[in-house]
């Protein structure tokens, strides 16, 4: 009640337009939106390509096939007593 009494003597009364209606706008163009969307698609494409390259390079376990390498070197022991050392002459 006290607040109402204080505001009753106030001389300021704003004009409020209650009949304002917003009209829907159909074609709203934003400058640079096409470029932004193109760059966004390009970035997504580049990230996908990067991910595919990394997967191809770093996932060796998935890409390695042991059966593709049929032959391998068989090591044989050798006697150390038959190894000759060549000395440089002074």
Helices and strands as residue ranges (DSSP letters): H 2-8, H 33-58, H 60-63, G 66-68, G 80-82
